[in-house]
Amino acid sequence: DIRTDAGFVARFAETLNALSARYAQYRVYRRTLNELTSLSSRELADLGLHRSMLRNVAYEAAYGIKA
């Protein structure tokens, strides 16, 4: 007789959802960083950005907080 604990199943589903959300945020970070690094220095200057700022800008875009 195998019983499943409903609390365990709920916690497991919650953990999977949290991991999925974190991975989605990471994908936004990587996509943003890749797009920004592909811009020329002139294009970045037009946006008011310097290459040293790109990771922070991508992090803020993905996670909503300043790094």
C-alpha positions in Angstrom: 0.0 0.0 0.0 1.8 3.1 -1.2 0.4 6.4 -0.1 1.3 9.8 -1.4 1.5 12.7 0.9 -0.5 15.6 -0.6 1.7 18.1 1.3 4.8 16.6 -0.4 3.2 16.7 -3.8 2.2 20.3 -3.3 5.7 21.3 -2.1 7.2 19.5 -5.0 5.0 21.3 -7.5 5.7 24.6 -5.8 9.5 23.9 -6.1 9.2 23.0 -9.8 7.2 26.2 -10.4 9.8 28.3 -8.6 12.7 26.6 -10.5 10.8 27.2 -13.8 10.3 30.9 -12.9 14.0 31.3 -12.0 15.1 29.7 -15.2 12.8 32.0 -17.2 14.4 35.0 -15.5 17.8 33.6 -16.3 16.8 33.2 -20.0 15.7 36.9 -20.0 19.0 37.9 -18.5 21.1 35.9 -21.0 19.0 37.1 -24.0 19.2 40.7 -22.9 22.9 40.5 -22.3 23.5 38.8 -25.6 21.5 41.5 -27.4 23.3 44.3 -25.7 26.8 42.8 -26.3 26.0 42.5 -30.0 25.5 46.3 -30.2 28.4 48.5 -31.4 30.0 51.0 -29.0 28.3 53.8 -31.0 24.9 52.2 -30.6 25.5 51.7 -26.9 26.5 55.3 -26.5 23.3 56.4 -28.3 21.4 54.5 -25.5 23.5 56.1 -22.8 25.3 52.9 -22.0 28.9 51.8 -21.7 30.0 48.2 -22.0 30.9 48.0 -18.3 27.2 48.6 -17.5 25.7 45.8 -19.6 25.6 43.0 -17.0 23.9 45.3 -14.5 21.4 46.5 -17.1 20.6 42.9 -18.1 20.3 41.8 -14.5 17.9 44.7 -13.7 15.8 43.8 -16.8 15.5 40.2 -15.8 15.2 40.4 -12.0 13.8 43.9 -11.5 16.5 44.9 -9.0 19.8 46.5 -9.3 22.8 44.3 -9.0 
